[in-house]
Amino acid sequence: MVSSIIFENEELKILDQTLLPLEKKYISIRNLEEGCEAIESLRIRGAPAIGVMSALTIFIEMKRLYQEKVLNSKEDFYYHLQISLEKIGNTRPTAVNLFYSIETIRNEFKEYQFFDIEEALEFLKKIAIRIWKEDQTLCEKIGQNAQSLIFDGAKILTHCNTGSLASSGKGTALGAIYTAIEQGKRIFVFNTETRPLLQGSRLTSFELMEANIPNTLITDLMVASVIQNHKIDMILVGADRIAKNGDTANKIGTLSIAIIAKYFNIPFYVLAPSTTIDFTIDDGTLIPIEERKESEVKEFLNCKSTVKDVKVYNPAFDVTPSHLITAIITEKGIFRYPYWFEK
Ligand code: MRU
């Protein structure tokens, strides 16, 4: 399984996902600016991966500031920690895992007393590593928990990319497929292209082919026809933010698939770690939806594909109401409608 994040000897590298599947290139993240740029440009993407990467980036940035003698006192440390957390929090608004990492670091430092900066850096590194390792464990548990729903011979449809590229472990929805294969189940996957940035055709197809999992790529609007003609057994998707009532923000197009699944009466499952649940909001109307650049829709593989001045609407996510979700699978178990998640 390909790793999206490498953290070794206090150096952070990510696989540049904008180059996939044509080029497999790891790039170094040496400071906050590079970390923010990597998240904004989707060199790293997927809710859990963004969360992990942001925690590690904060450590990298604070270490750099210390080495460059910018941090000379506790006040300097707290000031720059605060600024860095704020900056990284402004990169992408929807995936709540980013804010989980930010809040975890903030809360840990609230109680923490330290004598020198090196000690504080060590503490920060430990928190970031804990978030990173925790994500791997959560993915593993989600995969295990989903197995009672995934039977031998299942034909599964998935959307966007939810595998090892989207997390620091094996992933969520795709992670459960990996676990099913490890258990010897025969699984067939249909995956959507995922316009406009092609996380499905560029990344999920890449992961499925690398893992030798039988798969077929379709364009987003083929979903209804494929369900009608190919006897899809279930839909598995990930999530970027889940409200307390189970309303789920995920890659644009997820809502359409959930509606189609309801029409054809097939189960629609959301798989996500509890770090994707926003315990501060009651329902999906409060989830901020990222709107991205027009050029992502007006260009296709760097070629202009529309007339110059055409107006574009480009929300990166949509919200699926919880009544359309058959079950939400987290590391804690399988939850069914009606949902109410509390910390
Ligand atoms: O814009 P992206 O590529 O970051 O969107 C990713 C998704 O919507 C995924 O489905 C979601 O983050 C779950 S990843 C395990």
Boltz pocket constraint, residues with backbone or C-beta under 6 A from the ligand:
constraints:
  - pocket:
      binder: B
      contacts: [[A, 42], [A, 44], [A, 45], [A, 46], [A, 47], [A, 48], [A, 95], [A, 159], [A, 160], [A, 161], [A, 162], [A, 163], [A, 166], [A, 167], [A, 171], [A, 172], [A, 173], [A, 199], [A, 237], [A, 238], [A, 239], [A, 240], [A, 250], [A, 251], [A, 252], [A, 271], [A, 316]]
      max_distance: 6.0
